[in-house]
Amino acid sequence: MAGNKTTCITSEYSSDLNERTLLLYHDPRYQPPTPTDVRNVIRHLGLTGSEVAARVGVSADTVRKWQATPDSPSFKPIPYAPWRLLLIEAGLVLPPST
């Protein structure tokens, strides 16, 4: 079914990202991204933390928390919606079809 195609990842980039993080949230195989996944997508986009913050509507401090190691007291996992926006901007997943 064509509506199930959710990724358009390049082979050179696939080794840097857990492909299960590219799945839709309701897919039982979906896995939330790690801070490393977040850093890799931001690096792929070539944006600063402040630029990412402006694009997804959060503070630069929040973007830093998403990239912190999980054992850090400042760590905060990235919510699905901003994660999905970053993936769409990076061209790693297709935007929703209408």
C-alpha positions in Angstrom: 0.0 0.0 0.0 1.5 3.3 -1.1 0.2 5.1 2.1 2.5 3.1 4.3 5.7 4.4 2.8 7.1 6.6 5.5 10.8 6.8 4.8 13.1 8.1 2.1 16.4 7.6 3.9 19.7 7.5 2.0 22.0 4.5 2.4 24.9 6.6 3.4 23.0 8.1 6.3 21.1 5.0 7.5 24.0 3.8 9.6 23.9 6.9 11.7 20.2 6.6 12.7 18.0 3.9 14.1 15.5 3.4 11.3 12.8 2.5 13.8 12.8 6.1 14.9 11.6 7.0 11.4 8.3 5.0 11.8 5.0 6.6 12.6 4.2 6.9 16.3 1.4 4.4 16.1 3.5 1.7 14.5 4.3 -0.9 17.2 7.9 -1.0 15.9 8.5 2.7 16.5 11.3 3.5 18.9 11.8 7.0 20.4 15.1 8.6 19.2 18.1 8.7 21.4 20.1 11.9 22.0 22.6 10.6 19.4 19.8 10.2 16.9 18.7 13.8 17.6 22.3 15.1 17.2 22.8 13.2 14.0 19.6 14.7 12.4 20.6 18.2 13.5 24.1 17.7 12.1 22.5 16.4 8.9 20.5 19.5 8.6 23.5 21.7 9.3 21.6 23.8 11.8 22.6 25.2 15.2 20.5 24.5 18.3 19.0 27.9 18.1 17.9 27.4 14.5 16.4 24.0 15.4 14.6 25.7 18.3 13.1 28.4 16.1 11.9 25.8 13.5 10.1 23.6 16.0 8.9 26.3 18.5 11.0 25.6 21.6 13.9 27.3 23.3 17.5 26.5 22.5 17.8 25.2 26.1 15.2 22.6 25.3 17.1 21.5 22.2 20.2 21.1 24.4 18.2 18.9 26.8 17.2 16.7 23.9 20.9 16.2 23.0 22.1 15.6 26.6 23.1 12.1 27.6 20.3 10.2 29.3 22.2 10.0 32.6 22.5 13.8 32.7 20.2 15.7 35.1 19.3 18.1 32.2 18.2 15.3 29.8 14.7 15.5 28.4 13.5 13.2 25.6 12.4 14.9 22.4 8.6 14.6 21.9 7.3 12.9 18.8 6.0 16.0 17.1 9.2 18.1 17.0 11.1 14.9 16.1 8.9 14.3 13.2 9.2 17.9 12.0 13.0 17.5 12.0 12.8 14.3 10.1 10.6 15.9 7.4 12.9 18.9 7.2 15.9 16.6 6.8 14.2 14.7 4.0 14.4 11.5 6.0 10.7 10.9 5.9 7.9 12.0 3.7 5.5 14.6 4.9 1.9 13.4 5.5 0.0 13.0 2.3 -3.3 14.7 1.8 
